[in-house]
Amino acid sequence: MNAADWEDLRRDFPALADNVYLNSAAAGPTPRPVREAVHAYYRELEEGGDRSWDAWLERREQIRSEVAAFVGADDDEIAFVNNTSEGMNVLADLLAADGGVLTNELEFPTVTLPWVHRGAAVHFQPAIEGLVLPDLYTEAQSPRSTTLLLSHVQFSNGCRQDLARFGAIKGDRRFVVCASQSAGAFPIDVGRDDVDALACSGHKWLCAGYGAGFLHVSRALWAHHAPRAVGWLSMQDPFRFDNHNVRLLPSARRFELGCPAFAGIFALGAALRYLQAIGIGAIATRVLEINAYLVARLQAKGFDVLSPQGEHQSGQTLVAVAEPERAVAFLAERSVMVTPKPEGLRIATHFFNNEEDVDACVRALLEYRSGGLL
């Protein structure tokens, strides 16, 4: 795609009209097709109650197939969840009793706390100069564990991992991934990378809004590990209303307990179709291109960039500033949206951002650093 094409896409995001939005690592704005999909569903509900129930179920299954294709899974390995926390708790229920968990000190608490809560021995490997290094996760170099737990992109400093390298060293361990900071910005292929399970929210880089998430559970896992929580729609032949027999669905749908959250599912489907039409490869290239421009501009102005570069670069840049909370408020007054971190500011560049967004952010940071005297 050329520069004009990327500029055309910005028109699909009304949030960009009045904001320099560099905050997709917290929550991405939704493009117009997402609102249209949700609006269409609520119009159907408003005008006909559940008259469209069967049609909605068919639409859900089509989106399930689209999600599966998006991450390189099979349809029966995908379940819909509201967010990463829900998905990671399902996975902890399945696997925590099997043994120890190996992870790292950079992780977001949603990734680790469900395992700690269930009493698993969670081993935290150190980050070396902000990097999660595969050599520390080989069976020979790490504490004994049965689950290898990792975010594709770290929320803290944007460190992006080559999942294939971890899949290649997992051995007999299960490889569990959080993709909330990568899905929608970078390609994912769970089959190629030997990922056993993956949890993801839809409200960040997928631009699907809150309440739209999904869970990948490999067939080997769901077939041999029964879920702790079930509901009537987790069962085969649910409309038999059988109160005495548990006959779980032979798919990851067994993790969906009750009536579907159709609005979130339809939002996710619309967002995926929007991103797929652009091409996830083209999006990844654009994300890295804009991020590289940001890093170069920050470094040229003397700011300390704390995020890894090179093969570990993502769409997130952690930059050191004094009093991060005050800095975020200062930038927000200038309609520049970023996130505070203990070390400074996290700036997220998605495909819909451009060089003018970056320039506006850097100008605001220079003004902040000068005490507002520019």
C-alpha positions in Angstrom: 0.0 0.0 0.0 1.2 3.6 -0.7 1.0 6.6 1.5 -2.3 7.7 0.0 -3.9 4.4 0.8 -2.9 4.6 4.5 -4.3 8.2 4.7 -7.6 7.0 3.2 -7.9 4.4 6.0 -7.7 7.1 8.6 -11.1 8.3 7.6 -12.5 5.0 8.9 -11.5 6.0 12.5 -13.5 9.0 13.7 -11.3 9.1 16.9 -8.5 10.4 14.8 -10.4 13.6 13.8 -9.8 15.3 17.1 -7.0 13.3 18.7 -3.4 12.2 18.1 -4.3 8.7 19.2 -1.1 6.8 20.2 -2.7 4.5 22.7 -3.7 1.2 21.0 -1.7 -0.7 23.6 -4.3 0.3 26.1 -7.4 0.3 23.8 -7.6 0.8 20.1 -10.3 3.0 18.5 -12.8 1.1 16.4 -13.3 1.6 12.7 -16.7 2.4 11.3 -17.5 -1.2 10.2 -17.4 -2.4 13.8 -20.0 0.1 14.9 -22.1 -0.8 11.9 -22.0 -4.5 12.7 -23.0 -4.0 16.4 -25.7 -1.5 15.3 -27.2 -4.0 12.9 -27.3 -6.7 15.6 -29.1 -4.4 18.1 -31.5 -3.2 15.4 -32.4 -6.9 14.7 -32.9 -7.4 18.5 -34.9 -4.3 18.8 -37.2 -5.1 16.0 -37.6 -8.9 16.4 -36.4 -10.0 19.8 -34.7 -13.4 19.4 -36.4 -14.1 16.1 -32.9 -14.0 14.5 -31.4 -16.4 17.0 -30.5 -19.1 14.5 -29.1 -16.6 12.1 -27.0 -15.1 14.9 -25.6 -18.6 15.7 -24.7 -19.1 12.1 -23.0 -15.7 12.0 -21.1 -16.7 15.2 -19.8 -19.9 13.6 -18.7 -18.0 10.5 -16.7 -15.6 12.7 -15.3 -18.6 14.6 -13.9 -19.8 11.3 -12.5 -16.4 10.5 -10.8 -16.2 13.9 -9.3 -19.7 13.4 -7.9 -18.8 10.1 -6.5 -15.5 11.5 -4.3 -17.4 14.0 -3.7 -20.6 12.0 -6.0 -22.9 14.1 -8.9 -25.2 13.4 -12.5 -24.1 14.0 -12.9 -26.6 16.9 -10.0 -25.0 18.7 -11.6 -21.5 19.1 -13.8 -20.3 21.9 -15.1 -16.8 22.4 -14.4 -15.0 25.7 -14.9 -11.4 26.9 -11.3 -10.6 27.5 -7.8 -12.0 28.2 -8.5 -12.5 31.9 -11.4 -14.8 31.2 -9.4 -16.8 28.7 -6.3 -17.1 30.9 -8.4 -18.3 33.8 -9.8 -21.1 31.6 -6.3 -22.1 30.7 -5.1 -22.0 34.3 -8.1 -24.2 35.2 -7.0 -26.7 32.6 -3.3 -26.8 33.3 -2.3 -25.4 36.7 -2.6 -28.7 38.4 -0.2 -30.4 36.0 2.9 -28.7 37.5 5.1 -25.6 37.5 4.8 -22.6 35.2 7.8 -20.9 33.6 7.3 -17.2 32.7 9.1 -13.9 33.0 9.2 -10.7 35.2 7.8 -8.5 32.4 4.4 -10.0 32.2 1.1 -8.3 32.7 -0.6 -9.7 35.9 -3.5 -11.1 33.9 -1.1 -13.6 32.4 0.4 -14.8 35.6 -2.0 -14.3 38.6 -4.6 -17.0 37.6 -1.8 -19.6 37.9 -0.5 -18.2 41.2 -4.1 -18.1 42.5 -4.5 -21.8 41.7 -1.4 -22.8 43.6 0.9 -23.5 40.7 4.6 -22.9 41.3 5.2 -20.0 39.0 8.9 -19.3 38.1 9.8 -15.9 36.9 12.9 -15.7 34.7 14.7 -12.3 34.6 14.6 -10.0 31.6 18.1 -9.2 30.4 18.3 -5.6 29.3 14.6 -5.6 28.7 14.7 -8.8 26.6 13.0 -12.2 27.1 15.7 -14.5 25.9 14.8 -18.0 24.7 18.1 -19.5 26.0 16.8 -19.0 29.6 13.7 -21.1 28.8 15.3 -24.3 27.6 14.6 -27.3 29.8 18.2 -27.5 30.7 18.6 -23.8 31.7 15.3 -23.3 33.6 13.4 -24.6 36.6 11.3 -27.7 36.0 7.9 -26.8 34.6 5.0 -28.2 32.6 3.8 -24.9 31.1 5.8 -22.3 29.3 3.8 -19.0 29.6 4.7 -15.9 27.5 3.2 -12.8 25.9 3.9 -12.4 22.2 4.5 -8.7 22.8 5.2 -7.4 26.3 2.9 -4.7 27.6 5.7 -3.1 29.7 8.3 -2.3 27.1 7.0 -3.6 23.8 9.5 -6.5 23.6 8.3 -8.7 20.7 9.1 -12.4 20.7 9.7 -14.9 17.9 7.1 -17.5 19.0 8.7 -20.1 16.8 11.9 -20.0 18.8 10.0 -20.8 22.0 7.8 -23.4 20.3 11.0 -25.1 19.2 12.4 -25.4 22.8 9.3 -26.2 24.7 9.9 -30.0 24.7 7.2 -31.8 26.6 5.9 -28.6 28.1 2.7 -26.8 27.1 3.2 -23.5 25.3 0.7 -20.9 26.4 0.7 -17.4 24.8 -1.0 -14.1 25.5 -1.6 -12.3 22.2 -3.4 -9.2 23.3 -0.6 -6.9 22.5 0.2 -8.4 19.1 -3.0 -9.7 17.4 -4.0 -7.1 14.9 -0.5 -5.8 14.5 1.6 -8.9 13.7 0.9 -12.3 12.1 0.1 -15.2 14.4 0.3 -18.9 13.4 -0.3 -21.2 16.3 0.2 -24.3 14.2 3.5 -23.2 12.7 4.9 -22.0 16.1 3.7 -25.0 18.1 1.5 -23.0 20.4 -0.8 -25.1 22.5 -3.1 -22.4 23.8 -3.5 -18.6 23.2 -5.7 -16.0 24.9 -6.5 -12.6 23.3 -8.6 -9.6 23.9 -10.1 -7.7 21.0 -10.1 -4.1 22.4 -6.4 -3.3 21.7 -4.6 -3.8 18.3 -7.6 -5.7 16.9 -9.7 -2.5 17.2 -12.9 -4.5 18.1 -13.8 -2.8 21.3 -14.3 -4.1 24.8 -16.0 -7.5 25.4 -14.6 -9.1 22.2 -12.0 -11.7 22.8 -11.1 -15.3 21.9 -9.3 -18.3 23.1 -7.4 -20.9 21.2 -7.1 -24.3 22.9 -5.4 -27.1 20.9 -7.4 -30.2 20.3 -5.0 -32.2 22.4 -5.7 -30.0 25.4 -9.5 -29.7 25.2 -9.9 -33.4 24.5 -7.9 -34.5 27.5 -8.5 -31.7 30.1 -12.1 -31.2 31.2 -13.1 -27.6 32.0 -13.8 -26.6 35.6 -16.7 -24.4 34.7 -19.5 -25.6 32.4 -23.0 -24.4 31.4 -25.9 -25.7 29.4 -24.5 -24.6 26.1 -21.2 -26.4 26.9 -23.2 -29.6 26.3 -24.1 -31.7 23.4 -27.8 -31.4 22.6 -28.4 -28.6 25.1 -32.1 -28.3 24.3 -32.7 -31.7 25.8 -32.3 -29.9 29.1 -30.7 -32.9 30.7 -30.0 -32.2 34.4 -28.2 -35.5 35.1 -25.6 -36.1 32.5 -22.5 -34.1 31.5 -21.9 -34.6 27.8 -19.4 -31.9 26.8 -19.2 -30.6 23.3 -16.3 -32.2 21.3 -14.7 -28.8 20.7 -13.5 -25.6 22.4 -17.1 -24.4 22.4 -17.3 -26.4 25.7 -15.7 -23.3 27.3 -18.6 -21.1 26.3 -21.0 -21.5 29.2 -24.2 -19.7 28.2 -25.9 -17.5 25.8 -23.4 -15.8 23.4 -22.4 -12.2 23.8 -23.4 -11.6 20.2 -22.5 -7.9 20.1 -18.9 -8.5 21.0 -18.6 -11.5 18.7 -20.0 -9.5 15.8 -17.7 -6.6 16.6 -14.7 -9.0 16.5 -15.8 -10.4 13.2 -16.2 -7.0 11.6 -12.8 -5.9 12.9 -11.1 -9.1 11.6 -12.6 -8.7 8.2 -11.5 -5.0 8.1 -7.9 -6.0 9.1 -7.8 -8.9 6.7 -8.9 -6.7 3.8 -5.8 -4.6 4.4 -3.6 -7.6 5.0 -1.9 -8.4 8.3 1.5 -8.5 6.6 1.0 -4.9 5.3 -0.2 -3.8 8.7 2.9 -5.3 10.4 5.2 -3.5 8.0 3.4 -0.2 8.5 3.4 -0.6 12.3 7.1 -1.1 12.4 7.7 1.7 9.9 5.8 4.3 11.9 7.4 3.0 15.1 10.9 3.3 13.6 10.1 6.9 12.7 9.0 7.6 16.2 12.1 6.1 17.7 14.4 8.1 15.4 12.6 11.4 16.2 12.8 10.7 19.9 16.5 9.8 19.8 17.3 12.8 17.6 15.8 15.1 20.3 17.7 13.5 23.1 15.0 11.3 24.7 16.0 7.9 26.2 14.1 5.1 24.4 13.8 2.1 26.7 12.1 -0.3 24.3 14.1 -3.0 22.5 14.8 -2.5 18.8 15.7 -4.8 15.9 14.0 -8.1 15.9 12.3 -7.3 19.2 10.7 -4.1 18.0 6.9 -3.8 18.1 4.4 -1.0 17.9 5.1 0.1 21.4 7.8 2.5 22.5 8.6 3.2 26.2 10.3 6.6 26.5 11.8 7.9 29.8 10.2 11.1 31.1 10.0 12.7 34.5 6.7 12.4 36.4 4.9 10.2 33.9 1.4 10.9 35.2 1.9 14.6 34.9 3.4 14.1 31.4 0.3 12.1 30.2 -2.0 14.9 31.5 0.1 17.5 29.7 0.0 15.7 26.4 -3.8 15.0 26.8 -4.4 18.7 27.1 -2.8 18.9 23.6 -5.0 16.0 22.4 -2.1 13.5 22.3 -3.2 10.2 23.9 -0.5 7.9 25.5 -0.1 5.8 28.6 1.9 6.4 31.8 4.4 3.8 33.0 6.7 3.9 36.0 9.7 4.6 33.8 8.0 7.1 31.5 5.4 7.0 28.7 4.3 4.2 26.5 3.6 5.4 22.9 1.7 3.0 20.6 1.9 3.4 16.8 -0.7 1.4 14.9 -1.2 1.3 11.1 -3.7 4.2 11.1 -1.1 6.5 12.7 1.2 8.7 10.5 4.3 10.8 10.6 2.2 13.9 11.5 0.9 12.1 14.6 4.5 11.3 15.7 5.6 14.8 15.0 2.8 16.2 17.2 3.7 13.9 20.0 7.4 14.8 19.9 6.6 18.5 19.9 4.4 18.0 22.9 7.1 16.1 24.7 9.7 18.8 23.9 7.3 21.4 25.3 6.8 19.3 28.5 10.5 18.8 28.9 11.1 22.5 28.6 8.6 23.2 31.3 5.9 24.4 28.8 8.1 27.3 27.6 8.1 26.5 23.9 
